[in-house]
Amino acid sequence: MENRIARVIRQKRMQKGMTQEQLAELIDKSAGFIGQIERAETYPSSPVLAKIIEVLGIDANTLFFDIDESSVVAREISIRAQRLSPEKQNYILDMISLMERYFKKDN
């Protein structure tokens, strides 16, 4: 029995090259519990789900809604940038501007 939450957690864990054991250790649960979540045999409590979202860097909206992958990436960039100092945010913005110019030349 698969569901969206199970699928997203499994996909994101695998994208990060993380084993169930590694994820379990980071959220202080067992690997078996992670397996049960990924097989949709059990659902994590809200606090455990919050830990999984944080550890895997999941956009919580993708757990519940079918949204465009490009908007997920844009949101991920925004979330990560918000954790940086304003100076570093400006640096990232400058890098994005450089990449935009590069990609425009490439087309």
PyMOL CGO cylinders between C-alpha atoms (Angstrom):
from pymol import cmd
from pymol.cgo import CYLINDER

trace = [
    CYLINDER, 0.00, 0.00, 0.00, 1.84, 3.09, -1.22, 0.3, 1, 1, 1, 1, 1, 1,
    CYLINDER, 1.84, 3.09, -1.22, 0.91, 6.65, -0.56, 0.3, 1, 1, 1, 1, 1, 1,
    CYLINDER, 0.91, 6.65, -0.56, 2.35, 10.03, -1.38, 0.3, 1, 1, 1, 1, 1, 1,
    CYLINDER, 2.35, 10.03, -1.38, 4.05, 10.61, 2.00, 0.3, 1, 1, 1, 1, 1, 1,
    CYLINDER, 4.05, 10.61, 2.00, 5.78, 7.23, 1.88, 0.3, 1, 1, 1, 1, 1, 1,
    CYLINDER, 5.78, 7.23, 1.88, 6.88, 7.75, -1.73, 0.3, 1, 1, 1, 1, 1, 1,
    CYLINDER, 6.88, 7.75, -1.73, 8.25, 11.27, -1.17, 0.3, 1, 1, 1, 1, 1, 1,
    CYLINDER, 8.25, 11.27, -1.17, 10.18, 10.27, 1.95, 0.3, 1, 1, 1, 1, 1, 1,
    CYLINDER, 10.18, 10.27, 1.95, 11.71, 7.26, 0.21, 0.3, 1, 1, 1, 1, 1, 1,
    CYLINDER, 11.71, 7.26, 0.21, 12.58, 9.23, -2.94, 0.3, 1, 1, 1, 1, 1, 1,
    CYLINDER, 12.58, 9.23, -2.94, 14.16, 12.10, -1.04, 0.3, 1, 1, 1, 1, 1, 1,
    CYLINDER, 14.16, 12.10, -1.04, 16.14, 9.74, 1.22, 0.3, 1, 1, 1, 1, 1, 1,
    CYLINDER, 16.14, 9.74, 1.22, 17.47, 7.89, -1.81, 0.3, 1, 1, 1, 1, 1, 1,
    CYLINDER, 17.47, 7.89, -1.81, 18.27, 11.13, -3.67, 0.3, 1, 1, 1, 1, 1, 1,
    CYLINDER, 18.27, 11.13, -3.67, 20.43, 12.12, -0.72, 0.3, 1, 1, 1, 1, 1, 1,
    CYLINDER, 20.43, 12.12, -0.72, 22.19, 8.74, -0.87, 0.3, 1, 1, 1, 1, 1, 1,
    CYLINDER, 22.19, 8.74, -0.87, 21.01, 7.95, 2.63, 0.3, 1, 1, 1, 1, 1, 1,
    CYLINDER, 21.01, 7.95, 2.63, 20.15, 4.50, 3.95, 0.3, 1, 1, 1, 1, 1, 1,
    CYLINDER, 20.15, 4.50, 3.95, 17.14, 3.82, 6.13, 0.3, 1, 1, 1, 1, 1, 1,
    CYLINDER, 17.14, 3.82, 6.13, 19.59, 3.20, 8.96, 0.3, 1, 1, 1, 1, 1, 1,
    CYLINDER, 19.59, 3.20, 8.96, 21.23, 6.60, 8.51, 0.3, 1, 1, 1, 1, 1, 1,
    CYLINDER, 21.23, 6.60, 8.51, 17.90, 8.40, 8.45, 0.3, 1, 1, 1, 1, 1, 1,
    CYLINDER, 17.90, 8.40, 8.45, 16.72, 6.45, 11.48, 0.3, 1, 1, 1, 1, 1, 1,
    CYLINDER, 16.72, 6.45, 11.48, 19.80, 7.44, 13.44, 0.3, 1, 1, 1, 1, 1, 1,
    CYLINDER, 19.80, 7.44, 13.44, 19.33, 11.11, 12.60, 0.3, 1, 1, 1, 1, 1, 1,
    CYLINDER, 19.33, 11.11, 12.60, 15.75, 11.14, 13.84, 0.3, 1, 1, 1, 1, 1, 1,
    CYLINDER, 15.75, 11.14, 13.84, 16.37, 8.80, 16.79, 0.3, 1, 1, 1, 1, 1, 1,
    CYLINDER, 16.37, 8.80, 16.79, 14.16, 5.98, 15.49, 0.3, 1, 1, 1, 1, 1, 1,
    CYLINDER, 14.16, 5.98, 15.49, 14.78, 2.45, 14.20, 0.3, 1, 1, 1, 1, 1, 1,
    CYLINDER, 14.78, 2.45, 14.20, 15.51, 1.51, 10.61, 0.3, 1, 1, 1, 1, 1, 1,
    CYLINDER, 15.51, 1.51, 10.61, 12.52, -0.82, 10.80, 0.3, 1, 1, 1, 1, 1, 1,
    CYLINDER, 12.52, -0.82, 10.80, 10.30, 2.14, 11.62, 0.3, 1, 1, 1, 1, 1, 1,
    CYLINDER, 10.30, 2.14, 11.62, 11.62, 4.02, 8.58, 0.3, 1, 1, 1, 1, 1, 1,
    CYLINDER, 11.62, 4.02, 8.58, 10.89, 0.95, 6.45, 0.3, 1, 1, 1, 1, 1, 1,
    CYLINDER, 10.89, 0.95, 6.45, 7.33, 0.83, 7.79, 0.3, 1, 1, 1, 1, 1, 1,
    CYLINDER, 7.33, 0.83, 7.79, 6.84, 4.51, 6.95, 0.3, 1, 1, 1, 1, 1, 1,
    CYLINDER, 6.84, 4.51, 6.95, 8.21, 4.02, 3.43, 0.3, 1, 1, 1, 1, 1, 1,
    CYLINDER, 8.21, 4.02, 3.43, 5.91, 1.04, 2.88, 0.3, 1, 1, 1, 1, 1, 1,
    CYLINDER, 5.91, 1.04, 2.88, 2.96, 3.06, 4.26, 0.3, 1, 1, 1, 1, 1, 1,
    CYLINDER, 2.96, 3.06, 4.26, 2.43, 0.49, 6.98, 0.3, 1, 1, 1, 1, 1, 1,
    CYLINDER, 2.43, 0.49, 6.98, 2.56, 3.22, 9.61, 0.3, 1, 1, 1, 1, 1, 1,
    CYLINDER, 2.56, 3.22, 9.61, 2.49, 6.98, 9.67, 0.3, 1, 1, 1, 1, 1, 1,
    CYLINDER, 2.49, 6.98, 9.67, 4.90, 9.13, 11.64, 0.3, 1, 1, 1, 1, 1, 1,
    CYLINDER, 4.90, 9.13, 11.64, 3.59, 11.42, 14.35, 0.3, 1, 1, 1, 1, 1, 1,
    CYLINDER, 3.59, 11.42, 14.35, 3.76, 15.15, 13.64, 0.3, 1, 1, 1, 1, 1, 1,
    CYLINDER, 3.76, 15.15, 13.64, 7.00, 15.63, 15.64, 0.3, 1, 1, 1, 1, 1, 1,
    CYLINDER, 7.00, 15.63, 15.64, 8.67, 12.70, 13.85, 0.3, 1, 1, 1, 1, 1, 1,
    CYLINDER, 8.67, 12.70, 13.85, 7.43, 13.90, 10.47, 0.3, 1, 1, 1, 1, 1, 1,
    CYLINDER, 7.43, 13.90, 10.47, 8.84, 17.37, 11.24, 0.3, 1, 1, 1, 1, 1, 1,
    CYLINDER, 8.84, 17.37, 11.24, 12.24, 15.78, 11.97, 0.3, 1, 1, 1, 1, 1, 1,
    CYLINDER, 12.24, 15.78, 11.97, 12.14, 13.80, 8.72, 0.3, 1, 1, 1, 1, 1, 1,
    CYLINDER, 12.14, 13.80, 8.72, 11.23, 16.94, 6.76, 0.3, 1, 1, 1, 1, 1, 1,
    CYLINDER, 11.23, 16.94, 6.76, 14.12, 18.83, 8.35, 0.3, 1, 1, 1, 1, 1, 1,
    CYLINDER, 14.12, 18.83, 8.35, 16.71, 16.07, 7.94, 0.3, 1, 1, 1, 1, 1, 1,
    CYLINDER, 16.71, 16.07, 7.94, 15.80, 15.31, 4.34, 0.3, 1, 1, 1, 1, 1, 1,
    CYLINDER, 15.80, 15.31, 4.34, 15.16, 18.93, 3.36, 0.3, 1, 1, 1, 1, 1, 1,
    CYLINDER, 15.16, 18.93, 3.36, 11.69, 18.09, 2.09, 0.3, 1, 1, 1, 1, 1, 1,
    CYLINDER, 11.69, 18.09, 2.09, 9.32, 20.84, 1.08, 0.3, 1, 1, 1, 1, 1, 1,
    CYLINDER, 9.32, 20.84, 1.08, 6.34, 19.84, 3.22, 0.3, 1, 1, 1, 1, 1, 1,
    CYLINDER, 6.34, 19.84, 3.22, 3.93, 20.77, 0.42, 0.3, 1, 1, 1, 1, 1, 1,
    CYLINDER, 3.93, 20.77, 0.42, 5.30, 17.94, -1.72, 0.3, 1, 1, 1, 1, 1, 1,
    CYLINDER, 5.30, 17.94, -1.72, 4.19, 15.45, 0.94, 0.3, 1, 1, 1, 1, 1, 1,
    CYLINDER, 4.19, 15.45, 0.94, 0.56, 16.35, 0.41, 0.3, 1, 1, 1, 1, 1, 1,
    CYLINDER, 0.56, 16.35, 0.41, 0.18, 18.03, -2.98, 0.3, 1, 1, 1, 1, 1, 1,
    CYLINDER, 0.18, 18.03, -2.98, 1.16, 17.18, -6.52, 0.3, 1, 1, 1, 1, 1, 1,
    CYLINDER, 1.16, 17.18, -6.52, 3.13, 20.29, -7.43, 0.3, 1, 1, 1, 1, 1, 1,
    CYLINDER, 3.13, 20.29, -7.43, 5.46, 21.21, -10.25, 0.3, 1, 1, 1, 1, 1, 1,
    CYLINDER, 5.46, 21.21, -10.25, 9.04, 20.08, -9.54, 0.3, 1, 1, 1, 1, 1, 1,
    CYLINDER, 9.04, 20.08, -9.54, 10.44, 23.45, -10.68, 0.3, 1, 1, 1, 1, 1, 1,
    CYLINDER, 10.44, 23.45, -10.68, 8.43, 25.24, -8.00, 0.3, 1, 1, 1, 1, 1, 1,
    CYLINDER, 8.43, 25.24, -8.00, 9.80, 22.78, -5.44, 0.3, 1, 1, 1, 1, 1, 1,
    CYLINDER, 9.80, 22.78, -5.44, 13.35, 23.62, -6.48, 0.3, 1, 1, 1, 1, 1, 1,
    CYLINDER, 13.35, 23.62, -6.48, 12.65, 27.36, -6.35, 0.3, 1, 1, 1, 1, 1, 1,
    CYLINDER, 12.65, 27.36, -6.35, 11.14, 26.99, -2.89, 0.3, 1, 1, 1, 1, 1, 1,
    CYLINDER, 11.14, 26.99, -2.89, 14.11, 24.88, -1.76, 0.3, 1, 1, 1, 1, 1, 1,
    CYLINDER, 14.11, 24.88, -1.76, 16.50, 27.60, -2.93, 0.3, 1, 1, 1, 1, 1, 1,
    CYLINDER, 16.50, 27.60, -2.93, 14.47, 30.19, -1.05, 0.3, 1, 1, 1, 1, 1, 1,
    CYLINDER, 14.47, 30.19, -1.05, 14.34, 28.15, 2.15, 0.3, 1, 1, 1, 1, 1, 1,
    CYLINDER, 14.34, 28.15, 2.15, 18.07, 27.52, 2.12, 0.3, 1, 1, 1, 1, 1, 1,
    CYLINDER, 18.07, 27.52, 2.12, 18.89, 31.14, 1.31, 0.3, 1, 1, 1, 1, 1, 1,
    CYLINDER, 18.89, 31.14, 1.31, 16.79, 32.34, 4.26, 0.3, 1, 1, 1, 1, 1, 1,
    CYLINDER, 16.79, 32.34, 4.26, 19.16, 30.48, 6.58, 0.3, 1, 1, 1, 1, 1, 1,
    CYLINDER, 19.16, 30.48, 6.58, 22.09, 32.58, 5.36, 0.3, 1, 1, 1, 1, 1, 1,
    CYLINDER, 22.09, 32.58, 5.36, 23.18, 36.05, 6.38, 0.3, 1, 1, 1, 1, 1, 1,
    CYLINDER, 23.18, 36.05, 6.38, 21.99, 38.93, 4.18, 0.3, 1, 1, 1, 1, 1, 1,
    CYLINDER, 21.99, 38.93, 4.18, 25.53, 39.27, 2.80, 0.3, 1, 1, 1, 1, 1, 1,
    CYLINDER, 25.53, 39.27, 2.80, 25.59, 35.63, 1.73, 0.3, 1, 1, 1, 1, 1, 1,
    CYLINDER, 25.59, 35.63, 1.73, 22.07, 35.93, 0.31, 0.3, 1, 1, 1, 1, 1, 1,
    CYLINDER, 22.07, 35.93, 0.31, 23.29, 38.75, -1.92, 0.3, 1, 1, 1, 1, 1, 1,
    CYLINDER, 23.29, 38.75, -1.92, 26.23, 36.60, -2.99, 0.3, 1, 1, 1, 1, 1, 1,
    CYLINDER, 26.23, 36.60, -2.99, 23.82, 33.81, -3.98, 0.3, 1, 1, 1, 1, 1, 1,
    CYLINDER, 23.82, 33.81, -3.98, 21.66, 36.30, -5.89, 0.3, 1, 1, 1, 1, 1, 1,
    CYLINDER, 21.66, 36.30, -5.89, 24.74, 37.52, -7.77, 0.3, 1, 1, 1, 1, 1, 1,
    CYLINDER, 24.74, 37.52, -7.77, 25.63, 33.91, -8.64, 0.3, 1, 1, 1, 1, 1, 1,
    CYLINDER, 25.63, 33.91, -8.64, 22.11, 33.31, -9.95, 0.3, 1, 1, 1, 1, 1, 1,
    CYLINDER, 22.11, 33.31, -9.95, 22.40, 36.44, -12.11, 0.3, 1, 1, 1, 1, 1, 1,
    CYLINDER, 22.40, 36.44, -12.11, 25.67, 35.17, -13.55, 0.3, 1, 1, 1, 1, 1, 1,
    CYLINDER, 25.67, 35.17, -13.55, 24.11, 31.79, -14.30, 0.3, 1, 1, 1, 1, 1, 1,
    CYLINDER, 24.11, 31.79, -14.30, 21.12, 33.43, -15.98, 0.3, 1, 1, 1, 1, 1, 1,
    CYLINDER, 21.12, 33.43, -15.98, 23.44, 35.37, -18.29, 0.3, 1, 1, 1, 1, 1, 1,
    CYLINDER, 23.44, 35.37, -18.29, 25.43, 32.20, -19.02, 0.3, 1, 1, 1, 1, 1, 1,
    CYLINDER, 25.43, 32.20, -19.02, 22.30, 30.20, -19.87, 0.3, 1, 1, 1, 1, 1, 1,
    CYLINDER, 22.30, 30.20, -19.87, 20.95, 32.98, -22.10, 0.3, 1, 1, 1, 1, 1, 1,
    CYLINDER, 20.95, 32.98, -22.10, 24.19, 32.84, -24.13, 0.3, 1, 1, 1, 1, 1, 1,
    CYLINDER, 24.19, 32.84, -24.13, 23.90, 29.07, -24.32, 0.3, 1, 1, 1, 1, 1, 1,
    CYLINDER, 23.90, 29.07, -24.32, 20.47, 29.24, -25.99, 0.3, 1, 1, 1, 1, 1, 1,
]
cmd.load_cgo(trace, "trace")
